[in-house]
Amino acid sequence: MREIPKGFPEGFFWGGALAANQCEGAWQEDGKGPCVADILRVQDKGDPKKKSNKETSTEDIAAALADTEGVYPKRFGIDFYHTYPDDLKLLAGTGMNSLRISINWARIFPSGDDAEPNEAGLAFYERLIDEIRANGMEPLVTLSHYEMPLHLTTTYRGWYGRETIDLFVRYCTTVMERLRDKVRWWIVVNQINLIHHESFNHLGIPSDSVENLWEAKYQGLMNECVASARVVAAGHAINPDFKIGMMVYDALTAPATCEPADVAANYQHNQMECLTSDVLMRGVVPGYAWRFFAEHGLDIEVTSEDEAALAAGTADFFSLSYYYSAICSAKSWGEVAVNEDGTMPNPHLEANAWGWAIDPEGLRTALNMFYDRYQKPIIIAENGFGCEDVLEPDGTVHDQYRIDYLRAHVAATREAIRDGVDVIGYYPWGPIDIISCSSSEMRKRYGFIYVDQDDYGNGSKKRYKKDSYDWYRRVTASNGADLG
């Protein structure tokens, strides 16, 4: 009888994950152009559960670029562009052996369609990768993480324009060629299935530039999948040792009740949440998607050349972000066109201030379901607990709530490995405090390291270790055997 794994495998990636647009700052330095994240103002008031990035019009873009009074925190981040040598030493002190970062597309091609890449941008990321490696961490690089050059949104309507496919492939191959001997692990697009909550931030389609925004989103998504598959094929040609993965935001749901209509609706919802991973892991657009498009009057084009590219560029590994779970009913799914993603909160789960339900068992379930579906290695590319922390006068931050959350999710990951799932890495989100993606706040913190900075960029900017810093160090030192 085969022995059941007792814990995490040797060589497991214990990491942390950052995004360039949320940490770097320096939004106009060394030739960088404006990107989609640079026009997001801080949402410092109102119900935390209702804070998210909304649809964006061409007028909104112009107004943000002309605004000289508003606060746009992703323009200054935590100044990681300048502080990364010291920050990386602190991160390495947790014992993490890998770090996920992203490349800001607008640093490499400031407008997106420039004739030549920006050398200063390429040189920065080469220095950053060298420093990550010097601190004993394997880089995992995301090529697209909400950093599309703003010019592409107004000129080509982001991913809706087929021109963006070639421009993205050129950008990715430029980066991969430059870093071919320094980076082995890649994720092409962050949370590629997330087209409701992060629509413009992800797809770059101005809401007033198309007649049918819902149709444009799905067409843009298919264009992005084609580009991603072409990047995988091109990357393998650049360096056969590259491991190139795709990533989704885990939005799998449970049925709201055991009524057959709710069970069926939940299954259909989960199918559509698996659309991008089915396409990029299996290399074909599935039949359920074509029926969904037809029944909702969405005219989506995928050419024969696109189909060939998808078949030739399947991903090497699957990755996901996991924060919380939800449920789905026939009613909520039936209102998907007006109800965003067709989900509802699970009344049986506690949630944080932002309404994110705490469900570690949901992570184990998701890992099993995705592994059953694709049978390829899985990386948990993001997992974390966002909340407000208090910096005590003595420089300590007591974040037991974060330790409790992460401990439970690491334990759930271990159980999935014991189930037979090939999980190869775990990357807590924002291991050093960064600007929130959804609300551009600083108060929504995830890190093991506290950054003394408020929503408006005020503060000493000093870094302080939280209680969770030492906890994670015990976890990494024991390869997950000691969860505190």
C-alpha positions as CSV (number, residue, x, y, z in Angstrom):
1,M,0.0,0.0,0.0
2,R,1.3,3.4,-0.9
3,E,2.4,5.6,2.0
4,I,0.3,8.7,2.6
5,P,2.4,12.0,2.8
6,K,2.9,13.1,6.3
7,G,3.5,16.8,5.5
8,F,5.0,19.2,3.0
9,P,7.4,17.8,0.4
10,E,11.2,18.5,0.3
11,G,11.9,21.6,-1.7
12,F,8.5,23.2,-1.1
13,F,8.3,26.9,-1.9
14,W,7.6,28.9,1.3
15,G,7.2,32.4,-0.2
16,G,5.4,35.7,-0.2
17,A,3.7,37.6,-3.0
18,L,3.9,41.3,-4.1
19,A,2.6,43.3,-7.0
20,A,4.7,46.1,-8.6
21,N,1.8,48.5,-8.8
22,Q,1.1,48.2,-5.0
23,C,4.6,48.4,-3.6
24,E,7.0,50.1,-6.0
25,G,5.8,53.7,-6.3
26,A,8.2,55.9,-8.4
27,W,5.4,56.0,-11.0
28,Q,7.1,58.6,-13.2
29,E,10.8,57.6,-12.6
30,D,13.3,56.3,-15.1
31,G,11.0,56.4,-18.1
32,K,8.0,54.6,-16.7
33,G,4.6,55.4,-18.3
34,P,1.3,55.6,-16.4
35,C,-0.5,52.3,-15.9
36,V,-4.1,51.3,-15.0
37,A,-3.3,51.2,-11.3
38,D,-1.9,54.8,-11.2
39,I,-5.4,56.4,-11.7
40,L,-7.0,54.7,-8.6
41,R,-7.8,57.1,-5.8
42,V,-7.8,56.1,-2.2
43,Q,-11.2,54.9,-0.9
44,D,-10.8,56.1,2.7
45,K,-14.5,56.4,3.6
46,G,-17.6,54.2,3.6
47,D,-18.4,50.6,4.3
48,P,-15.3,48.4,3.8
49,K,-17.5,45.7,2.2
50,K,-18.5,48.0,-0.6
51,K,-15.0,49.2,-1.5
52,S,-13.7,47.9,-4.8
53,N,-12.5,49.1,-8.2
54,K,-15.4,50.1,-10.3
55,E,-15.8,50.4,-14.1
56,T,-13.7,53.2,-15.6
57,S,-14.6,55.5,-18.5
58,T,-12.3,57.5,-20.8
59,E,-13.5,60.6,-19.0
60,D,-12.5,59.0,-15.7
61,I,-9.0,58.4,-17.1
62,A,-8.6,61.9,-18.3
63,A,-9.8,63.4,-15.1
64,A,-7.4,61.3,-13.0
65,L,-4.4,62.3,-15.1
66,A,-5.4,65.9,-14.8
67,D,-6.1,65.8,-11.1
68,T,-3.5,67.6,-9.0
69,E,-5.3,67.4,-5.6
70,G,-6.5,63.8,-5.3
71,V,-4.4,61.0,-3.5
72,Y,-3.5,58.1,-5.7
73,P,-1.5,55.8,-3.4
74,K,-0.3,53.3,-6.0
75,R,1.8,56.2,-7.4
76,F,4.0,56.1,-4.3
77,G,3.3,52.6,-2.9
78,I,5.7,51.8,-0.1
79,D,8.6,53.1,-2.1
80,F,9.9,49.6,-2.8
81,Y,11.5,50.9,-6.0
82,H,14.1,52.5,-3.7
83,T,13.9,50.5,-0.5
84,Y,14.0,47.0,-2.0
85,P,17.5,46.1,-0.8
86,D,16.6,46.5,2.9
87,D,13.1,45.2,2.4
88,L,14.4,42.0,0.8
89,K,16.7,41.4,3.7
90,L,13.7,41.7,6.1
91,L,11.6,39.3,4.0
92,A,14.4,36.8,3.8
93,G,14.6,36.9,7.6
94,T,11.3,35.0,7.7
95,G,13.1,32.1,6.1
96,M,11.0,32.3,2.9
97,N,12.8,30.6,0.1
98,S,10.9,32.2,-2.7
99,L,9.4,35.6,-3.6
100,R,6.6,36.4,-6.1
101,I,6.9,39.8,-7.7
102,S,5.4,41.3,-10.9
103,I,6.9,43.3,-13.7
104,N,5.3,46.6,-14.4
105,W,4.5,46.5,-18.1
106,A,4.6,50.3,-18.2
107,R,8.2,50.3,-17.0
108,I,9.3,48.2,-20.0
109,F,7.1,49.7,-22.7
110,P,5.8,53.0,-21.2
111,S,3.0,53.4,-23.8
112,G,2.7,49.7,-24.6
113,D,3.2,50.2,-28.3
114,D,6.7,51.9,-28.2
115,A,9.2,51.0,-30.9
116,E,11.8,49.9,-28.3
117,P,11.7,48.8,-24.7
118,N,12.8,51.1,-21.9
119,E,16.3,50.0,-20.9
120,A,16.1,51.6,-17.4
121,G,13.0,49.5,-16.7
122,L,14.7,46.3,-17.8
123,A,17.8,47.1,-15.8
124,F,15.8,47.8,-12.6
125,Y,14.2,44.3,-12.7
126,E,17.5,42.7,-13.5
127,R,18.9,44.3,-10.3
128,L,15.8,43.4,-8.3
129,I,16.0,39.7,-9.4
130,D,19.7,39.6,-8.6
131,E,19.0,40.9,-5.1
132,I,16.2,38.4,-4.5
133,R,18.5,35.6,-5.4
134,A,21.3,37.1,-3.3
135,N,19.0,36.8,-0.3
136,G,18.4,33.1,-0.9
137,M,14.9,33.4,-2.6
138,E,13.8,31.9,-5.8
139,P,11.9,34.5,-7.9
140,L,8.4,33.7,-9.2
141,V,7.6,36.4,-11.7
142,T,4.2,37.6,-12.8
143,L,4.2,39.3,-16.2
144,S,0.8,41.0,-15.9
145,H,-0.6,42.1,-12.6
146,Y,-2.8,45.2,-13.1
147,E,0.0,47.2,-14.8
148,M,-1.2,47.6,-18.4
149,P,0.1,50.9,-19.9
150,L,-2.7,53.4,-19.8
151,H,-2.2,54.3,-23.4
152,L,-3.3,50.8,-24.5
153,T,-6.7,51.4,-22.8
154,T,-7.5,54.6,-24.6
155,T,-5.9,53.7,-28.0
156,Y,-6.8,50.0,-28.4
157,R,-9.5,49.5,-25.7
158,G,-7.2,47.2,-23.7
159,W,-7.7,43.5,-24.2
160,Y,-10.8,44.1,-26.3
161,G,-8.5,45.2,-29.1
162,R,-6.7,42.3,-30.9
163,E,-3.7,44.6,-31.4
164,T,-3.0,44.1,-27.7
165,I,-2.3,40.4,-28.2
166,D,0.9,41.1,-30.3
167,L,1.9,44.0,-28.0
168,F,1.7,41.8,-24.9
169,V,3.6,38.9,-26.5
170,R,6.3,41.3,-27.5
171,Y,6.5,42.7,-24.0
172,C,6.6,39.2,-22.4
173,T,9.3,37.9,-24.7
174,T,11.4,41.0,-24.2
175,V,11.3,40.4,-20.4
176,M,11.9,36.6,-20.7
177,E,14.8,37.1,-23.0
178,R,16.4,39.6,-20.6
179,L,15.9,37.4,-17.6
180,R,16.3,34.0,-19.2
181,D,19.2,33.0,-17.0
182,K,17.9,34.5,-13.8
183,V,14.2,33.5,-13.6
184,R,12.8,30.0,-14.1
185,W,9.3,30.3,-12.7
186,W,6.7,32.5,-14.4
187,I,3.0,33.3,-14.1
188,V,1.7,35.0,-17.2
189,V,-1.4,36.8,-15.9
190,N,-2.6,37.4,-12.4
191,Q,-6.1,36.2,-11.6
192,I,-7.0,36.0,-15.3
193,N,-10.6,35.0,-14.5
194,L,-11.4,38.0,-12.4
195,I,-13.5,40.2,-14.7
196,H,-16.2,41.4,-12.3
197,H,-14.5,43.0,-9.3
198,E,-11.3,44.1,-11.1
199,S,-12.7,44.7,-14.6
200,F,-10.9,47.8,-15.8
201,N,-7.9,47.1,-13.7
202,H,-7.5,43.7,-15.3
203,L,-8.9,44.1,-18.9
204,G,-8.3,47.8,-19.5
205,I,-11.5,48.3,-21.4
206,P,-13.0,51.8,-20.8
207,S,-16.7,51.3,-20.1
208,D,-17.8,54.0,-22.6
209,S,-15.6,52.7,-25.5
210,V,-17.8,49.7,-26.3
211,E,-21.5,49.1,-27.0
212,N,-21.8,45.9,-24.9
213,L,-19.4,45.9,-22.0
214,W,-20.3,42.4,-20.9
215,E,-19.6,41.0,-24.4
216,A,-16.4,43.1,-24.6
217,K,-15.1,41.6,-21.3
218,Y,-15.5,38.1,-22.5
219,Q,-14.0,38.9,-25.9
220,G,-11.1,40.6,-24.1
221,L,-10.7,37.5,-21.9
222,M,-10.5,35.2,-24.9
223,N,-7.9,37.6,-26.5
224,E,-5.9,37.5,-23.3
225,C,-6.0,33.7,-23.2
226,V,-4.7,33.5,-26.8
227,A,-1.9,35.9,-25.8
228,S,-1.1,33.9,-22.7
229,A,-0.8,30.7,-24.7
230,R,1.5,32.3,-27.2
231,V,3.6,33.6,-24.3
232,V,3.9,30.0,-22.9
233,A,5.1,28.7,-26.3
234,A,7.5,31.6,-26.8
235,G,8.9,31.2,-23.3
236,H,9.6,27.5,-23.8
237,A,11.4,28.4,-27.0
238,I,13.5,31.0,-25.2
239,N,14.5,28.6,-22.4
240,P,13.2,25.0,-22.3
241,D,13.8,25.0,-18.5
242,F,11.1,27.7,-17.9
243,K,8.1,26.6,-15.8
244,I,5.3,28.8,-17.0
245,G,1.9,28.8,-15.2
246,M,-1.5,30.3,-15.3
247,M,-3.4,31.8,-12.4
248,V,-7.0,32.2,-11.3
249,Y,-8.8,33.9,-8.4
250,D,-10.5,31.0,-6.7
251,A,-14.2,31.8,-7.0
252,L,-15.6,28.2,-6.8
253,T,-18.8,28.2,-4.8
254,A,-21.0,25.7,-2.9
255,P,-24.7,25.5,-3.6
256,A,-26.8,27.6,-1.4
257,T,-29.2,24.7,-0.7
258,C,-29.5,21.1,-1.9
259,E,-32.4,22.0,-4.1
260,P,-31.7,20.6,-7.6
261,A,-32.0,24.1,-9.2
262,D,-29.4,25.5,-6.8
263,V,-27.0,22.6,-7.3
264,A,-27.3,22.9,-11.1
265,A,-26.8,26.7,-11.0
266,N,-23.8,26.3,-8.7
267,Y,-22.2,23.8,-11.1
268,Q,-22.7,26.2,-14.1
269,H,-21.2,29.0,-12.1
270,N,-18.2,26.9,-11.3
271,Q,-17.8,25.9,-14.9
272,M,-17.6,29.6,-16.0
273,E,-15.1,30.3,-13.2
274,C,-13.0,27.5,-14.7
275,L,-13.3,28.9,-18.2
276,T,-9.9,30.5,-18.3
277,S,-8.1,27.6,-16.6
278,D,-9.9,25.0,-18.8
279,V,-8.7,27.0,-21.9
280,L,-5.1,27.5,-20.7
281,M,-4.6,24.1,-19.0
282,R,-6.4,22.0,-21.6
283,G,-5.9,24.2,-24.8
284,V,-9.5,24.4,-26.0
285,V,-12.5,26.6,-25.4
286,P,-15.1,24.2,-23.8
287,G,-18.6,23.6,-25.0
288,Y,-20.3,25.0,-21.9
289,A,-18.7,28.4,-22.6
290,W,-20.1,28.5,-26.2
291,R,-23.5,27.7,-24.9
292,F,-23.2,30.4,-22.2
293,F,-22.2,33.0,-24.8
294,A,-25.0,32.0,-27.1
295,E,-27.7,32.0,-24.5
296,H,-26.7,35.4,-23.3
297,G,-26.4,36.9,-26.8
298,L,-22.6,37.4,-26.6
299,D,-20.9,37.3,-30.0
300,I,-17.4,36.0,-29.1
301,E,-14.8,35.4,-31.8
302,V,-12.0,32.8,-31.5
303,T,-10.3,32.2,-34.9
304,S,-8.8,29.0,-36.1
305,E,-5.4,30.5,-35.6
306,D,-6.4,31.3,-32.0
307,E,-7.4,27.7,-31.5
308,A,-4.1,26.5,-32.8
309,A,-2.2,28.9,-30.4
310,L,-4.3,27.7,-27.4
311,A,-3.6,24.1,-28.2
312,A,0.2,24.7,-28.6
313,G,0.6,26.8,-25.4
314,T,-0.9,24.9,-22.4
315,A,0.5,25.9,-19.0
316,D,3.1,23.9,-17.0
317,F,1.4,24.5,-13.7
318,F,-1.8,25.8,-12.2
319,S,-1.8,28.6,-9.6
320,L,-4.6,30.3,-7.6
321,S,-5.3,33.0,-5.1
322,Y,-7.5,32.0,-2.2
323,Y,-8.9,34.3,0.4
324,Y,-12.5,33.3,1.1
325,S,-15.5,31.3,-0.1
326,A,-19.1,32.0,-1.1
327,I,-22.3,30.2,-2.2
328,C,-24.4,30.3,-5.3
329,S,-28.2,29.8,-5.9
330,A,-30.4,29.6,-8.9
331,K,-31.6,33.1,-8.2
332,S,-28.1,34.7,-7.8
333,W,-26.8,32.9,-10.9
334,G,-29.9,33.8,-12.9
335,E,-29.1,37.5,-12.1
336,V,-25.5,37.2,-13.1
337,A,-25.7,39.9,-15.8
338,V,-26.7,42.5,-13.2
339,N,-25.3,40.9,-10.0
340,E,-21.7,40.8,-11.0
341,D,-20.4,37.3,-10.2
342,G,-23.6,35.5,-9.2
343,T,-22.5,34.7,-5.6
344,M,-23.7,35.3,-2.1
345,P,-22.0,35.3,1.3
346,N,-22.1,32.0,3.3
347,P,-24.1,32.7,6.4
348,H,-22.3,29.9,8.3
349,L,-18.9,31.6,8.2
350,E,-17.3,34.4,10.0
351,A,-15.8,37.2,8.0
352,N,-13.3,40.0,8.3
353,A,-14.2,43.7,8.2
354,W,-14.2,43.6,4.4
355,G,-16.7,40.8,4.3
356,W,-14.3,38.0,3.3
357,A,-15.5,34.8,4.9
358,I,-12.8,32.7,6.7
359,D,-13.0,29.2,5.3
360,P,-9.7,27.1,5.4
361,E,-11.6,24.0,4.5
362,G,-12.7,25.7,1.3
363,L,-9.0,25.9,0.4
364,R,-8.5,22.2,0.8
365,T,-11.6,21.6,-1.3
366,A,-10.5,23.9,-4.1
367,L,-7.0,22.4,-4.2
368,N,-8.6,18.9,-4.6
369,M,-11.1,20.0,-7.2
370,F,-8.5,21.8,-9.4
371,Y,-6.0,19.0,-9.1
372,D,-8.7,16.5,-10.1
373,R,-9.5,18.7,-13.1
374,Y,-5.9,19.3,-14.4
375,Q,-3.5,16.8,-12.8
376,K,-0.6,19.3,-12.8
377,P,1.4,20.9,-10.0
378,I,-0.4,23.7,-8.0
379,I,1.0,26.8,-6.5
380,I,-1.0,28.8,-3.9
381,A,0.1,32.2,-5.3
382,E,-1.8,34.3,-2.8
383,N,-3.5,33.7,0.6
384,G,-3.8,36.2,3.4
385,F,-5.8,38.1,6.0
386,G,-6.4,41.8,5.4
387,C,-7.2,43.8,8.5
388,E,-6.3,46.9,10.4
389,D,-3.2,46.5,12.6
390,V,-2.1,48.6,15.6
391,L,1.5,49.7,16.0
392,E,2.2,49.8,19.7
393,P,4.4,52.5,21.3
394,D,7.2,49.9,21.8
395,G,7.2,49.1,18.0
396,T,5.4,45.8,18.3
397,V,2.3,44.6,16.3
398,H,0.3,41.8,17.9
399,D,-1.6,40.2,15.0
400,Q,-2.7,36.8,16.4
401,Y,-5.8,37.0,14.2
402,R,-3.5,36.8,11.2
403,I,-1.5,33.9,12.7
404,D,-4.7,32.0,13.3
405,Y,-5.9,32.6,9.8
406,L,-2.7,31.5,8.1
407,R,-2.1,28.6,10.4
408,A,-5.5,27.2,9.5
409,H,-4.9,27.6,5.8
410,V,-1.4,26.1,5.9
411,A,-2.9,23.1,7.8
412,A,-5.6,22.8,5.1
413,T,-2.9,22.8,2.5
414,R,-1.1,20.0,4.3
415,E,-4.3,18.0,4.3
416,A,-4.7,18.5,0.6
417,I,-1.2,17.2,0.1
418,R,-2.1,14.2,2.1
419,D,-5.1,13.8,-0.2
420,G,-2.7,13.4,-3.0
421,V,-2.7,17.0,-4.4
422,D,0.7,18.0,-5.9
423,V,1.0,21.4,-4.1
424,I,4.5,22.8,-4.6
425,G,4.3,26.3,-3.1
426,Y,2.5,28.6,-0.7
427,Y,2.8,32.4,-1.0
428,P,1.1,34.6,1.6
429,W,-0.1,37.8,0.1
430,G,1.7,41.1,0.9
431,P,4.3,39.8,3.4
432,I,5.3,43.4,3.8
433,D,2.4,45.9,4.1
434,I,1.5,47.3,0.7
435,I,-1.3,49.4,-0.9
436,S,-4.6,47.5,-1.1
437,C,-5.6,46.5,-4.5
438,S,-9.4,46.9,-4.1
439,S,-9.5,50.2,-2.2
440,S,-6.0,51.7,-2.5
441,E,-5.9,52.0,1.3
442,M,-2.9,51.3,3.5
443,R,-5.1,50.4,6.5
444,K,-6.0,47.0,4.9
445,R,-2.8,45.2,5.8
446,Y,-1.6,41.7,5.2
447,G,2.1,41.7,6.0
448,F,4.4,40.1,8.5
449,I,6.2,43.4,8.3
450,Y,4.4,46.7,9.3
451,V,5.1,49.8,7.3
452,D,4.5,53.0,9.2
453,Q,2.5,54.8,6.6
454,D,-1.2,55.9,6.4
455,D,-3.6,55.9,3.5
456,Y,-2.2,59.3,2.3
457,G,1.5,58.3,2.4
458,N,2.1,60.0,5.7
459,G,4.3,58.4,8.3
460,S,7.9,57.5,9.2
461,K,7.9,54.7,6.5
462,K,9.9,52.6,9.1
463,R,9.5,48.9,9.0
464,Y,8.5,46.8,12.1
465,K,8.2,43.1,12.6
466,K,4.8,41.8,13.6
467,D,4.2,38.8,15.8
468,S,3.4,36.9,12.6
469,Y,6.9,37.4,11.4
470,D,8.4,35.1,14.0
471,W,5.5,32.7,13.5
472,Y,6.2,32.3,9.7
473,R,9.9,31.9,10.5
474,R,9.0,28.8,12.6
475,V,6.8,27.5,9.8
476,T,9.5,27.8,7.1
477,A,12.3,26.5,9.3
478,S,10.3,23.4,10.0
479,N,9.0,22.9,6.4
480,G,5.5,23.3,7.8
481,A,5.8,20.8,10.7
482,D,5.7,23.5,13.4
483,L,2.5,25.6,12.9
484,G,2.8,27.2,16.4
